[in-house]
């Protein structure tokens, strides 16, 4: 059971990192010099909105799996 949880945590963490990297558009070194990065409060539509909710779901799943792993191991 513990090895299943470890594998699930690894898969979830890779998917979470990938979904976060897919969201990071317009962030670069140009914003250090005062360039416009599009703002934080922009409206999400379509795929961006779905990816945002998938990222939240993966983060919640990762935390739940980590807590269950800690509770089972000890």
C-alpha positions in Angstrom: 0.0 0.0 0.0 2.8 2.4 0.8 4.6 1.8 -2.5 1.3 2.5 -4.3 1.0 5.8 -2.5 4.6 6.7 -3.3 4.0 6.0 -7.0 0.8 8.0 -6.9 2.6 11.0 -5.3 5.3 10.9 -7.9 2.9 10.8 -10.8 0.8 13.6 -9.2 3.9 15.8 -8.6 5.1 15.4 -12.2 1.6 16.3 -13.5 1.4 19.3 -11.1 4.8 20.6 -12.2 3.8 20.2 -15.8 0.5 22.0 -15.3 2.2 24.9 -13.5 4.8 25.3 -16.2 2.1 25.3 -18.9 0.4 28.3 -17.1 3.6 30.4 -16.9 3.1 32.5 -20.0 4.5 36.0 -20.3 6.9 35.7 -17.4 10.4 36.5 -18.3 13.4 38.7 -17.7 11.6 41.6 -19.5 9.4 42.1 -16.4 12.5 42.9 -14.3 13.1 46.0 -16.4 9.5 47.2 -15.9 7.9 45.5 -18.9 4.3 44.5 -18.8 3.7 40.9 -17.9 0.0 40.9 -18.6 -1.0 41.5 -15.0 -2.1 39.1 -12.4 -5.8 39.7 -12.5 -6.6 38.7 -16.1 -9.7 36.9 -17.1 -9.2 33.2 -17.8 -11.1 31.7 -20.7 -11.3 28.3 -22.4 -8.2 26.1 -22.0 -6.6 28.5 -19.5 -9.6 28.2 -17.2 -9.6 24.4 -17.4 -5.9 24.2 -16.8 -6.3 26.5 -13.8 -8.9 24.2 -12.2 -6.8 21.1 -13.1 -3.8 22.6 -11.3 -5.9 23.3 -8.2 -7.3 19.7 -8.3 -3.8 18.3 -8.6 -2.5 20.4 -5.7 -5.3 19.2 -3.5 -4.8 15.6 -4.6 -1.0 15.9 -3.9 -1.7 17.2 -0.3 -4.2 14.5 0.4 -1.9 11.8 -0.8 1.0 13.2 1.2 -1.1 13.3 4.4 -2.4 9.8 3.9 1.1 8.6 3.3 2.3 10.2 6.5 -0.6 8.7 8.5 -0.1 5.2 7.1 3.6 5.2 7.7 3.5 6.2 11.1 
